[in-house]
Amino acid sequence: KTCFSNGYSGWIPKNSSKLCTKVKNVYQKFGLPTTTTVTHGGLECGCFALFQPSLDIISIGPDKIYDIHTYKERVHLTGIEEFWPVLQTIVASE
């Protein structure tokens, strides 16, 4: 069996950036926790940051996602229902 692996750039969140502060404020408005955690979910952000280091980026999404990146990947609808109004508010705010 042959295995191939590619390396991806790391990414360090900018906790005090304009975008991160905006998102934290929206989460607080909805009474949601605002902890910053670094997980593999930021992989794409690392790729974007590699080519555009000044880019203000975050990685967010619904909770309750299981078997990510497998043929069994799934998300509970309640996770999407909880996240959707938060995302709408973030996008609609200036």
C-alpha atoms as one frame of an Amber mdcrd trajectory, in Angstrom:
protein
   0.000   0.000   0.000   1.356   3.423  -0.959   0.539   6.519   1.042   1.012
  10.108  -0.105   0.902  13.110   2.162   1.160  16.811   1.465   2.113  19.403
   4.017   0.003  22.497   4.519   0.925  25.813   5.989   0.062  26.494   9.568
  -2.102  29.438  10.455  -2.101  31.563  13.583  -5.441  33.270  14.294  -5.333
  37.029  14.850  -7.525  37.236  17.969  -7.682  41.036  17.977  -8.276  41.512
  14.241 -11.280  43.485  13.016 -13.020  40.363  11.672 -12.336  38.217  14.729
 -13.597  40.967  17.053 -16.745  41.355  14.931 -17.455  37.623  15.026 -16.862
  37.444  18.789 -19.338  40.307  19.278 -21.987  38.506  17.208 -21.442  35.271
  19.134 -21.826  37.179  22.417 -25.039  38.759  21.081 -26.424  35.229  20.658
 -25.144  34.177  24.097 -22.608  31.746  22.620 -19.098  31.084  23.950 -16.289
  32.991  22.257 -13.209  30.902  22.849 -10.625  30.714  20.091  -9.411  27.191
  19.374  -6.929  26.050  16.775  -8.035  22.836  15.052  -7.559  21.203  11.677
 -10.648  23.139  10.567  -8.360  26.055   9.826  -6.445  24.127   7.161  -7.913
  26.135   4.312  -7.188  29.361   6.175  -3.525  28.323   6.340  -3.459  27.926
   2.569  -5.049  31.341   2.022  -2.718  32.990   4.560   0.312  31.504   2.820
  -0.436  33.480  -0.341  -2.010  36.549   1.306  -0.454  37.014   4.799  -2.312
  40.286   5.452  -5.718  38.677   4.861  -8.079  38.919   7.854  -9.487  35.366
   8.029 -11.339  33.108  10.440 -12.665  29.567  10.327 -16.170  29.044  11.732
 -18.987  26.590  11.253 -21.651  24.527  12.981 -20.945  22.146  15.823 -22.091
  18.543  15.771 -20.141  17.488  12.669 -18.983  13.868  12.668 -16.568  11.733
  10.604 -15.226  14.797   8.808 -13.548  14.158   5.438 -14.845  10.589   5.211
 -17.678   9.009   3.279 -19.582   8.942   6.599 -19.374  12.727   7.128 -22.587
  14.142   8.555 -23.924  17.082  10.528 -26.894  17.273  12.869 -29.524  19.682
  11.609 -29.684  21.303  15.045 -26.053  22.365  14.590 -26.943  24.116  11.332
 -30.122  25.619  12.805 -28.079  27.123  15.664 -25.279  28.395  13.414 -27.328
  29.816  10.523 -28.667  32.987  12.263 -25.176  33.683  13.617 -23.669  33.462
  10.134 -26.424  35.652   8.666 -25.754  38.315  11.298 -21.992  38.232  10.701
 -22.426  38.611   6.944 -25.054  41.359   7.274 -23.060  43.470   9.739 -20.447
  45.967   8.636
